[in-house]
Amino acid sequence: MPDDRIVIPGSGAKLSGALRRVQAADPDQAIEATIVIRRPAARLLAAHIGQSRAEIEQQLAADPADMAAVRNFAGHAGLSIVEESPVKRIVRVAGTIRQMNAAFGIEIGQYQDADGKSMVSYEGPLTAPASAAGVITAVLGLDQQPAARPR
């Protein structure tokens, strides 16, 4: 991977204070992630009045060049593309933890909460080559801590 890596804004996992890192995650463990691509240039909502849902979805879909940049990034990182959808603005990828670590410049670890439940997560921001990082708005699935806790 080239050294021209930049931080994906807002990508740092916010670890719960109840989590503690137990060990590095198994580098050969399979994992999937969903890469979310930026919205196309802002368009006025009023411009869509009278259009069908399909027409609006197509106009608000990810730019083909952005999709290509993410596919290229994933391919160079050795990740397999599981799903891609310009309308949803996502590219879902699969690989090993080793590949995800290299692709996003992190070290995924095995964490444990106060109840002994185990999950994978990471600390610090994700990075990617400049050619892809500018179009990525989020990467979902690498931080597997629960979003909400039951009462």
C-alpha positions in Angstrom: 0.0 0.0 0.0 1.3 3.5 -0.7 2.4 5.7 2.1 0.0 8.6 1.1 -2.5 7.5 3.7 -4.9 9.9 5.3 -7.3 9.6 8.2 -11.0 8.9 7.4 -12.7 11.6 9.4 -14.8 10.4 12.3 -13.6 6.9 12.0 -12.1 6.3 15.4 -14.0 3.6 17.5 -15.2 5.0 20.8 -14.5 2.3 23.2 -16.8 1.9 26.2 -15.0 2.4 29.5 -16.2 -1.1 30.5 -14.1 -2.7 27.7 -10.6 -3.9 28.1 -8.3 -5.3 25.5 -7.5 -8.9 26.1 -5.3 -9.7 23.2 -4.7 -9.1 19.5 -7.5 -10.7 17.4 -6.7 -13.8 15.4 -5.1 -12.4 12.2 -6.6 -15.3 10.2 -10.2 -14.7 11.4 -12.6 -13.8 8.6 -14.4 -10.5 9.0 -16.7 -8.3 6.8 -17.0 -4.6 6.7 -19.3 -2.1 5.0 -17.6 0.9 3.4 -20.0 3.8 3.1 -19.3 6.2 0.3 -19.9 10.0 0.3 -23.1 11.5 -1.0 -22.9 13.1 -4.5 -22.6 16.8 -4.7 -25.5 18.5 -2.8 -28.7 18.8 -4.8 -31.7 20.8 -3.9 -34.6 18.7 -2.7 -37.0 20.9 -4.7 -35.3 19.8 -7.8 -36.7 16.3 -7.3 -40.4 17.3 -7.0 -42.4 15.3 -9.6 -39.7 12.6 -10.0 -40.2 9.0 -9.3 -38.5 7.3 -6.4 -36.2 5.4 -8.8 -35.2 8.6 -10.5 -34.4 10.3 -7.2 -32.4 7.2 -6.0 -30.4 7.2 -9.2 -29.6 10.9 -8.9 -28.5 10.5 -5.3 -26.5 7.4 -5.9 -22.7 7.3 -5.4 -20.6 8.7 -8.1 -19.3 5.9 -10.4 -15.7 7.3 -9.9 -16.1 7.0 -6.1 -17.3 3.4 -6.4 -14.4 2.6 -8.6 -11.9 4.2 -6.1 -13.3 2.1 -3.3 -13.2 -1.1 -5.5 -9.6 -0.4 -6.5 -8.6 0.2 -2.8 -10.3 -3.0 -1.7 -8.7 -5.0 -4.5 -5.2 -3.7 -3.7 -5.8 -4.6 -0.1 -6.7 -8.2 -1.0 -10.3 -7.8 0.2 -13.1 -9.5 -1.6 -16.2 -7.5 -2.6 -19.3 -9.1 -1.2 -21.8 -6.5 -2.3 -21.8 -3.1 -3.9 -24.7 -0.7 -4.3 -24.3 2.8 -5.8 -27.9 3.5 -4.6 -27.1 2.5 -1.0 -23.7 4.1 -1.4 -21.9 1.0 0.0 -19.3 -1.5 -0.9 -19.3 -4.5 1.5 -15.9 -6.3 1.7 -14.6 -9.5 3.3 -11.2 -10.5 4.3 -9.1 -11.6 7.3 -8.4 -9.4 10.2 -4.8 -9.2 9.0 -6.0 -7.8 5.7 -8.4 -5.3 7.4 -5.6 -4.2 9.7 -3.4 -3.5 6.7 -6.1 -1.9 4.6 -7.3 0.5 7.3 -4.0 1.1 9.3 -5.3 -0.3 12.6 -4.8 -3.3 14.9 -8.0 -5.0 15.6 -8.0 -6.6 19.0 -10.1 -8.9 21.1 -11.9 -6.9 23.8 -14.0 -8.1 26.8 -16.7 -6.2 28.7 -17.5 -6.3 32.4 -19.8 -9.3 31.9 -17.1 -11.3 30.1 -18.6 -10.9 26.7 -15.9 -10.9 24.0 -15.9 -8.8 20.8 -13.5 -7.3 18.3 -12.7 -3.6 18.1 -9.8 -1.2 17.5 -8.4 2.0 18.8 -7.5 5.1 16.9 -8.8 6.4 13.5 -8.9 4.4 10.3 -6.7 5.4 7.4 -6.7 4.7 3.7 -4.8 5.8 0.7 -5.7 9.4 -0.3 -7.3 8.1 -3.5 -10.0 6.3 -1.5 -10.1 8.0 1.9 -11.6 11.2 0.5 -14.7 9.3 -0.7 -15.2 7.1 2.4 -17.5 8.5 5.1 -17.6 5.4 7.3 -16.5 1.8 7.7 -18.9 -0.4 9.6 -18.3 -3.8 11.1 -14.7 -3.5 12.4 -16.0 -2.2 15.8 -18.4 -4.9 17.1 -19.2 -3.5 20.5 -23.0 -3.1 21.1 -24.5 0.2 20.0 -26.9 0.1 22.9 -27.0 -1.8 26.2 -30.2 -3.4 27.5 -31.4 -2.1 30.9 
